[in-house]
């Protein structure tokens, strides 16, 4: 799964820690999401999208390999 969390944070001039605090996770979780090492739960994904005031699917997108 691809995501644009890093880009959205840059647009909002938000640190990883600030985002983590807003959505109730550790900074390390945000690092893992941004690097693609962790796929967040639906609830966490929705919280992140809400912080950025964007639709979920504009931040998180499935890749071809996710279908297999």
Buried (B, 14 or more C-beta within 10 A) or exposed (E): BEBBBBEBBEEEEBEBEBBBEEBEBEBEBBBBBBEEEBEBEEEBBBBBBEBBEBEBEEBBEEEEEEEE
